[in-house]
Amino acid sequence: MKKLALTLAMILGLGGVTFVQAQDLSCLKCHTSANPLPDKIKKSGAKSAAELVEFLRKKSPKQALHKTVTDEDIKKAFEQFGKK
């Protein structure tokens, strides 16, 4: 169902995330959509991927959940969404 929604969003041009990028994110195991990720990264105040890792692991309200996500996956999400 998630793949169908992402494909539909890609076809309609909603969200600006390609299907290939979205399916590769481990973030989407918990976050139901990639669309709010740029806003969440912006609200964190992180200016680099390392700062985002630190925020999610030590200062985030969901820090316990983010400890199960690898640094590499968080950095990949920052590269894709943090610069928008």
Secondary structure per residue as TSV (DSSP state, phi and psi in degrees):
chain	resnum	aa	ss	phi	psi
A	1	M	-	360.0	-40.3
A	2	K	H	-63.1	-39.9
A	3	K	H	-64.2	-38.8
A	4	L	H	-63.7	-44.0
A	5	A	H	-64.6	-41.8
A	6	L	H	-66.9	-38.9
A	7	T	H	-64.8	-42.9
A	8	L	H	-63.0	-42.4
A	9	A	H	-62.7	-39.0
A	10	M	H	-66.0	-42.8
A	11	I	H	-64.1	-41.7
A	12	L	H	-81.6	-11.2
A	13	G	T	79.0	22.4
A	14	L	-	-92.8	127.6
A	15	G	S	100.6	-25.6
A	16	G	S	68.0	17.8
A	17	V	-	-115.8	127.4
A	18	T	-	-76.6	156.4
A	19	F	H	-59.3	-40.1
A	20	V	H	-63.3	-43.6
A	21	Q	H	-64.8	-46.5
A	22	A	H	-65.5	-40.4
A	23	Q	H	-70.8	-20.8
A	24	D	H	-82.1	-11.3
A	25	L	-	-84.1	126.5
A	26	S	G	-72.7	-15.3
A	27	C	G	-58.0	-30.2
A	28	L	G	-77.9	2.3
A	29	K	G	-71.0	-33.4
A	30	C	T	-110.5	-46.6
A	31	H	S	-74.9	127.5
A	32	T	S	-77.1	-15.3
A	33	S	-	-148.9	151.4
A	34	A	S	-83.0	-13.9
A	35	N	T	-57.6	-42.3
A	36	P	T	-80.9	-6.7
A	37	L	H	-60.3	-41.9
A	38	P	H	-59.4	-39.4
A	39	D	H	-67.6	-40.2
A	40	K	H	-64.3	-40.3
A	41	I	H	-66.1	-42.3
A	42	K	H	-62.4	-42.2
A	43	K	H	-66.2	-25.9
A	44	S	H	-68.6	-24.0
A	45	G	T	81.7	6.8
A	46	A	-	-70.7	129.6
A	47	K	S	-102.0	-6.7
A	48	S	S	-147.4	166.7
A	49	A	H	-63.5	-38.0
A	50	A	H	-64.5	-38.0
A	51	E	H	-66.4	-36.1
A	52	L	H	-66.7	-42.0
A	53	V	H	-58.7	-47.6
A	54	E	H	-61.7	-44.1
A	55	F	I	-60.8	-49.4
A	56	L	I	-65.8	-32.0
A	57	R	I	-86.1	-26.7
A	58	K	I	-120.8	-23.6
A	59	K	I	-122.8	-13.0
A	60	S	S	-71.1	145.7
A	61	P	T	-61.3	-23.2
A	62	K	T	-109.6	37.4
A	63	Q	H	-60.9	-33.2
A	64	A	H	-65.3	-38.5
A	65	L	H	-69.1	-37.9
A	66	H	H	-73.2	-14.1
A	67	K	T	-69.2	-18.6
A	68	T	T	-86.2	-9.8
A	69	V	S	-90.6	135.9
A	70	T	-	-71.0	154.4
A	71	D	H	-57.2	-40.1
A	72	E	H	-61.1	-41.5
A	73	D	H	-67.7	-39.4
A	74	I	H	-65.8	-41.9
A	75	K	H	-64.9	-37.4
A	76	K	H	-63.7	-42.2
A	77	A	H	-63.3	-39.7
A	78	F	H	-63.8	-43.5
A	79	E	H	-61.9	-37.6
A	80	Q	H	-79.8	-36.2
A	81	F	H	-120.5	-18.5
A	82	G	T	-76.1	-16.8
A	83	K	T	-99.5	7.8
A	84	K	-	-90.0	360.0
